Amino acid sequence: MTPKTFAIEGLRGVTMERIETFLAVAEHAGIAKAVQAGVDQGRIQMTSQYPARSQYSRQIAALEAAVGTTLFDRSGRAFGLTERGRTLWTAANDWRESLAALRPRENAPIDLTLVAGDSVLSWRVIPRLRRFLEEWPRVRLTLRASAAPMDDVVEGRAHLGIGARKKGDQYPEWLETKRLGTRQFALFVPRARRTEGLDLARLLQGGPLAVVSSERGPHEMACRMAKVTPTVAFECETFPQAARAVASGAFAAILPVEAQAELSASVAEMVEIARPAGSRATVHLLARRKTLDTVGGDGLFDDVVAALSEPAGLRRQSNR
């Protein structure tokens, strides 16, 4: 047995090098992105990236042949792990974490990746980071916008994710979730339209509105409650884009109340939307607890939860 081969009976050909390649491809959801990450980190020379892609492909194929199963779903643009792939990823990542635990940890940097929607990163995470990073100066945090933060954590592309956990969602038992609170929405109206009054139905019907195409639920609920057909001027991709439309003074939009971090009272008026009981979205933090405890000790995860659960200092909403 060579030094790079696992001592696992019946799995000859499962080498450490192939496992590392498998983890890299899984974490970056593709071979090209995994190789590019290697270039960015200085592990792969720029001139060698195309040969490295071929090498990664051969290593993944050899690993799949060794374990006798397909590890990646290649049907989409991004590589997703199959059920057997997730099983191997869990075991391989535990192995890597165990090796990391053997290294001296004193003063070593702690690299963490946190994924969430663009608006959650902009309005919930970033405003709360200063105190946490002051208390954890060794943490080097990477924030990445994601439409599927929970999948990114489950499949190893991130250590932490923030998102709405839907009823019936199934995740591995080794993942830990913590409730951070509920997500509330309000209608933000440019201050220049203050003369129209703050009647929700009138403001919705008067328009023009900017609507987030992938987050139409709060908009549709508000319209049903007000019994109006709104005037939609245009659709955009994210809540921060809609917030900038409000800041222009020309459009109103239904946004998470955290948007007031960007839209001050002098720019926009916030009109509360009283949602029915039980209809508010619950925001959860999903984390690889074992990873965080390994690299930062028992207190790291709890401090992340505390930082992201702190009150945001929201201004009083108007419901007149």
N, C-alpha and C positions, 0 to 999 in steps of 0.2 A: 504493500500500500504506500503510495507517495504521500508527502506531507500535505498535499492539497486535496486528498480524498477522505471523505467521511468513513468512519468505521461502522457502517450500517449494513448488517447482513442482508444480502439480496439486492442492494442498491449500488452496485459497482458502476462507476461513471458519474456518480453524484459528487462533483468536486466543489471545493470551497469557491473556486473562481467562477464556476457556473452558477452557484447559489448567489454570489454577489451580483452577477449579471442579472439574474432573475429578479432580485430585490430592486435593483436600479430600474429595470424596465417596468416593473410593477408600480414603483413609486412615481415614475414620470409618465405612465400610461402610454408608452411607446418606445421603440428602439431609437429613433432619431432624437427624441427629446432626452433620453437617457444619455446618449453619446454627447449631445450638446451640453448637458449638465457636467459631464466629465471634462469637456473642454473649458467651460467656465470656471471649474474648480482647479484647473491645472493638471488634472490627472491624465488627460489625453491631449496630445498636441493638435493644433489646428489643422495641420497638414495630414493628420492621420485619422480624421473623423470619418471619412468615407470607408476606408478599410476597417475601421472599428465597428461600423454598422454591420458589415458583413460578418465580422467576428462575433458580434453580439447575436446575430441571427443564428449562426452555427451553434453557439453555446446554448441558446434556448432550445433549438431543435434537438441537440444532444441530451439536454437535461430531460426533455419530454420523452425522449426515447428510453432514457435510463429509468424513469419512474413509471413509464408505460401509460401515460395519459396526457391529454391536452391541458396545458396550464393557463393559456390565454384565449379569450374570445376575440378573434381578429375580424369579426364581421363589421364593426364600426370603424370610425376614423381613429378612435383611441383604443388602445389595448385594455380590455377588462379581464379580470381574473375569473376563471371558471370556479366551480365549487371546489374541485380538487386543488386548483391553484391557490385558493384562499387558505385551504388546509396547510399546504406547503409553506405559504407565506407566513402564516402564524408560527409554525415551527422554526422556520429559518430566521424570522425576526427575533424570536426568543433566543435563539442561538447567538445572534449578533449582539443583542442586548446583554447577554451573559458575558460575552467577551469584553464588551465595553465596561462592564462593572469591574473587571480585573485591572483596568487602567487607573492610574492615580487621578483622582477627581479634583484635588485641591487646586483652585484657581483656573481649572480648565473651563473653556467656554461651553455654554449649553446652547446648542442650536435647536430651535423649535420652529415648526411651521404651523400657522393657524389659518384655517380657511373659513370663509363665510361669504354671504352675499355682499355686493359692493356697498350697499347702504349700511349694513350691520358693521362692516369694517370702518366706514367713514364716520358714523354717528354714534356707535356704541363702543367699539373697541378702541379706536385711536384716542378719543378724549379721556379714556380711563387708564392709559398705558403708563403715564409719567410716573406715578407713585410706585406702580409695580416694578418698573425697570430700575427705579432708584433703589428698591429693596433687593432686587436681583440683578446686580450689575453684570453678572457673568452670562445672562441670557442674551442670545442674539436671535431676535424674533423676526421671522419672515411672514408677512401678511400676504395672502393671495386670495383674490376674488374667485369664487366658485359657485356654480349653479347647483352643485350636488355635494355640499361639504361633508355630509355623513358618509357618502360612498368614498370620498377621498381619504377619510380616516380609516374606514374599514379596510380599504385596499392598500393602505400604507403610504399614501402620497402626502399625508399630513399627520401631525401628532394631535392636533386639536381641531375641532370643527364646531361651528355655531349654526344652528338652524332649527326649524320647526320639526319636531318629531311627531309624525302622524300616527294615529291610532292603528295598531296592527303591524307597525314596522318591526321587523325582526333583525336584531343585531347579535353578534357573538357575545357570549357571556363575559369575555375578558375585557369588553369595552365598558367604560363607566360613563353614565350620564348624570348631569346635574341641571336642575331647573334653574334658569337665570331670571325668569319672570315672564310676563306677557307682553305681546307687542300690540300697542294701541295705535289707531290711525285717526287722522284729523284732516279736515279740508283747509288747505293753506291758500289764502286769498291775498293778492297784492294789496299793499296798503292804499294804493291809489283808488281802489274800488271800495274803500271803507264807507263811502257815502251811500252805497246800495243797501246798507244794513247787513246784518249777519244771519239772516234766515237761510238755513241750509238748503231748503228746496229751491228758493229763489236764486241762490248763488250757483247751485248745480245746473239749473235750467238756463241760467243766463250765460254761463260759459265765458269764454272758451276754455276748455280743459286740456291739460296734458295728461295722458294715461300711459301707465307702464304696461306694455303688452303682455308680459309674463306674470304680472301680478294684478289681474283684473278683479280678483275677489273682493277686496275692500271697496273698490269703486262701484261694483255691481250691487253690493249690499247696501251702500249708502243711497244709491238711486232707488232701490226697492223700498227702503224705509221712507224716503222722501216722496215716493210715488211720482217720479219725474223721469223724463227722457233727456239726458244731458246733451249739450253741444260739445262734441269732442273735436278739438282742433287738430291734434296729431298724437301718434303713439311713439313712445321711446322705449329704450331697453332697460333702464335702471331708474331707481328712485332718485339718485343724485342728479341724473339728467333732468328729471321732472322738476326737482328743486331749483335747478338753474333756470328753468323756464319760468317758474314763479318769480324768481329774483329779477327777471327781465322786466317785470311789471305788466306783461301782456297776457299771462295765463294763470289759471288756478289749477290746483292738483291735490289729490288725496295722497297723503304721505304718512309714514310713521311719525309719531310725535317727536322722535329724536331729531327730525329734520330741522327743528328750531335751533339746533347747534349751528346750522348754516344760514337759516333765515331768521334774522333778528326781528324783534317786534316793530322796529322802524321800517322793515322791508315788507313783512307779511303779517296778516292776522290769522290766527289759528282758531278754527271753529270745530268744536268737539263733535264727534260722531258717537252717539250713545248706542253701542252695539248690544244686542241681546245677550243675556247672561249665558255663559258657556261658549260664546262664539269667538272669544279673543284667542289669537294664536299664542301658543306657549313656546317660548324660546328655550332651547336646551344646549348645554355644552356637552360634547361627546369627546372623550379622550382615551388615549392609550395610557391608563394609569400606571401600569408597570414600567413603561418607558420613562415617564416623568419621575417616578420614584427612584429609578435606577440612576438617572443622570443628575437629579437635583435633590434627592432625599424626600422624606415624607411631606415636607411643608410646601413643595413647589406647586403641586396640583391644587391644594387648598387655597393658596395665595392667588392662583389664577382665577379660581371660582370667586373668591372674595372681590378681586379687582373688577371682574366683569359683571358682578351683581350689584355694585354700588349704585345708589341713586344718581341719576344723570343731572339733577338740578334743573328739572324742566320747569318752564314758566307756567303760570296758571292758564288753563285753557278757557276760551270763551265759549259759552253755550247759549248765548242770548239769541 
